[in-house]
Amino acid sequence: MLQSLQGLKNRLGSSPHGRAQRRRLVCRAAAQAADSVTDELLAVLEAYTSLADAARVETSLELRRTGGALGAGLGLATTRPHAKNEVLMRVPRSAAIVLDYDRGLSMPPARWPRLRGGVSSSTDPLPWDILIALALVDGLAGDGGEFWSRYCDALLPAPERLTLPMCWEPQRLAHLQHRDIAAAAEAQQDRLMGLFPELMEPLAPDVPSWIQWAFACVRSRAFRAGPDAFAFVPFLDLANHADAPQAGPPPGPGGGAGAGAQAGPSVPPANHVANADFRASPPSSGSGEAAAGEYFELYALRDIEPGEEVTISYAGPKGYTNQRFMAQYGFVPVGGNAADRVQLELAPELQAAPLDLAVLQALLGDGLFLAALNGSDPYLNAALRSLPLADGGSGGEEGRTASAASVRTAQALLEQVEAQIAAGTTTLEADEALMGGPQGAALAAADPRQAAAVSYRIERKRLLGKAAAVLRAYARQ
Ligand SMILES: C[S@@+](CC[C@H](N)C(=O)[O-])C[C@H]1O[C@@H](n2cnc3c(N)ncnc32)[C@H](O)[C@@H]1O
């Protein structure tokens, strides 16, 4: 069914785009030299323009490199003002790889041997994300037509820059300093090895295999395109993430253990809030020749100024934990994530004796408590939502005392949090020094995987630290 990796490598080696890909792999040091980075960026920008033309994409958005210590790589930006609800980009469905369980498979005409083989020959049906990953391997190998060959080569990330842990070897996974996320990544690798041993050969030491590359691209760039449909839509996959706009003011913590279920995420600054979303358009909403078809559209959620980055929310209003962000997208929101959680084992006796919210309010003081409620301290917000809490109902008046049982709960949870902190092999301060200032930006540019791992553990340590401080104060009651 699937061609051997050697066959695939041969094909990659024989195509000009494959050669470009391989050159990126083997000449990493050279590629980091300023002029070759500029050349590479220019080639990427040229590919964006010419491929968008070839695919009859309607857009005035430009592709640009995003900045900052945790630069998101490439991203889309406006070149003129846009009004709320205006379509920012319209990609014909015919250019995308769409797996619709009602309407069938649709992709540009080409052989797509691995995708077709995956659809037809498996005894157990393969899930959509694996099938689309096979399509990307086809695309890269030149078996999905010229457009997808160039798109995979020029506009998808190179394997050695992928920051999803499922693409990392054990030594790199150890840098996350979190056993659970490393174990989940290894489980993912085992699954791929079980399905496609011939595609799992690493491309070089410390570089993932083609199927890891393809699957990571699907996980981080494909999306649900209907009730039972999934799509890899070129160009739309270039939109970066920002928090979902909130419909109203966020509710505060409270409501006992698992209060996260009702949690409203924190209020991020306006520039960290998504200004766009995507949708599958009804037929005939395009203009001109393109009107005959169906589209995937990116549209504005608010008025957007020229030069603003166009972002969508990957996580929706409820948000994702940092573990999920990292596993699925290879980054974590920097500066706190109210939807993150400390992993705690809540034995029945701990659930039966939750922490008293009013006591916590008195311990924290009104200022900090408000910061947790309104999300201006997302770490504190997330820490509180991770704890079993009960609203005693009498407010945070001075002198309220905690029950002995709830103090025992705090002590037991504190032990768990301290054990997680102790499992870290570097200090928060040392990690922050690595990522601070221009040094952090340089690390992100030179070694995005290391920067992503350090950011993950910084955010986790900050949250654990906040949870420990709260529990310590409570346990002293
Ligand atoms: C859908 S792609 C977006 C385009 C991508 N930035 C690129 O260079 O091709 C998703 C990937 O972009 C990066 N990304 C998106 N939003 C980000 C953010 N807010 N912070 C850091 N990285 C982000 C992550 O690497 C993620 O896996």
The ligand as a Gaussian input file, in Angstrom:
#p B3LYP/6-31G(d) Opt

LIG

0 1
 C       -2.071000      26.992000      11.942000
 S       -0.359000      27.212000      12.066000
 C       -0.197000      28.945000      11.922000
 C        0.915000      29.353000      10.973000
 C        2.283000      29.136000      11.506000
 N        2.644000      30.197000      12.435000
 C        3.357000      29.045000      10.430000
 O        4.436000      29.606000      10.614000
 O        3.149000      28.379000       9.453000
 C       -0.183000      26.824000      13.769000
 C        1.206000      26.936000      14.332000
 O        1.606000      28.296000      14.443000
 C        2.260000      28.535000      15.682000
 N        1.405000      29.438000      16.470000
 C        0.145000      29.803000      16.188000
 N       -0.308000      30.691000      17.079000
 C        0.683000      30.911000      17.954000
 C        0.821000      31.722000      19.120000
 N       -0.156000      32.493000      19.565000
 N        2.001000      31.680000      19.783000
 C        3.014000      30.902000      19.360000
 N        2.946000      30.106000      18.265000
 C        1.788000      30.101000      17.575000
 C        2.416000      27.181000      16.334000
 O        3.650000      26.657000      15.923000
 C        1.294000      26.373000      15.722000
 O        1.532000      24.990000      15.693000

